[in-house]
């Protein structure tokens, strides 16, 4: 798919936002940990539409999920990180999905965005000390790094070729 926005691409992004909302609803949530597959539509949007498409799916999906299915108080910092996640995936996976780009994108998303930035937002929002919270979230980061790496390779090898037939 091309990166030019038209009615079809906006429609596909809307469907991916809906999928992100549904997958986020079935994620495991606590006040400081989230494990699930809501990243999949963001990755698909990033591969097909680049950083803008990925950011739109991540940020819009986060806002609508927070309104429809709140897990805690809405906080715009999490929307920012959802958008940044889409931007990172779009910048690194749009041109070519390779071992390097997958590992680099998962590293940036999980370590920089999730581990450091989301931990900061949680610490700020709930008044919890940053470093103890940081260490409790390492397990989530490690688990999601493995899940995302395997999932992105599967998406690229199995799902993307099927979706390209509908271009």
ChimeraX attribute file (.defattr): number of C-alpha atoms within 10 A of each C-alpha:
attribute: neighborCount
match mode: 1-to-1
recipient: residues
	/A:1	12
	/A:2	10
	/A:3	13
	/A:4	9
	/A:5	12
	/A:6	10
	/A:7	9
	/A:8	10
	/A:9	19
	/A:10	13
	/A:11	12
	/A:12	15
	/A:13	23
	/A:14	16
	/A:15	14
	/A:16	25
	/A:17	26
	/A:18	18
	/A:19	19
	/A:20	24
	/A:21	24
	/A:22	16
	/A:23	17
	/A:24	22
	/A:25	19
	/A:26	12
	/A:27	13
	/A:28	11
	/A:29	14
	/A:30	10
	/A:31	10
	/A:32	16
	/A:33	17
	/A:34	17
	/A:35	16
	/A:36	16
	/A:37	20
	/A:38	23
	/A:39	23
	/A:40	18
	/A:41	25
	/A:42	31
	/A:43	32
	/A:44	27
	/A:45	28
	/A:46	29
	/A:47	26
	/A:48	22
	/A:49	23
	/A:50	24
	/A:51	26
	/A:52	18
	/A:53	27
	/A:54	33
	/A:55	28
	/A:56	24
	/A:57	30
	/A:58	32
	/A:59	23
	/A:60	19
	/A:61	27
	/A:62	26
	/A:63	19
	/A:64	15
	/A:65	21
	/A:66	20
	/A:67	12
	/A:68	11
	/A:69	13
	/A:70	12
	/A:71	13
	/A:72	10
	/A:73	11
	/A:74	15
	/A:75	14
	/A:76	13
	/A:77	16
	/A:78	21
	/A:79	19
	/A:80	17
	/A:81	21
	/A:82	27
	/A:83	24
	/A:84	21
	/A:85	29
	/A:86	30
	/A:87	25
	/A:88	23
	/A:89	28
	/A:90	26
	/A:91	19
	/A:92	23
	/A:93	25
	/A:94	21
	/A:95	13
	/A:96	13
	/A:97	16
	/A:98	14
	/A:99	10
	/A:100	12
	/A:101	17
	/A:102	20
	/A:103	18
	/A:104	17
	/A:105	23
	/A:106	25
	/A:107	17
	/A:108	15
	/A:109	26
	/A:110	23
	/A:111	17
	/A:112	13
	/A:113	21
	/A:114	25
	/A:115	22
	/A:116	16
	/A:117	19
	/A:118	23
	/A:119	25
	/A:120	20
	/A:121	19
	/A:122	21
	/A:123	18
	/A:124	13
	/A:125	13
	/A:126	11
	/A:127	10
	/A:128	13
	/A:129	13
	/A:130	15
	/A:131	13
	/A:132	11
	/A:133	16
	/A:134	19
	/A:135	12
	/A:136	14
	/A:137	19
	/A:138	16
	/A:139	13
	/A:140	17
	/A:141	21
	/A:142	13
	/A:143	12
	/A:144	20
	/A:145	19
	/A:146	12
	/A:147	15
	/A:148	23
	/A:149	17
	/A:150	12
	/A:151	17
	/A:152	23
	/A:153	15
	/A:154	12
	/A:155	17
	/A:156	18
	/A:157	12
	/A:158	11
	/A:159	13
	/A:160	14
	/A:161	11
	/A:162	12
	/A:163	12
	/A:164	10
	/A:165	8
	/A:166	7
	/A:167	9
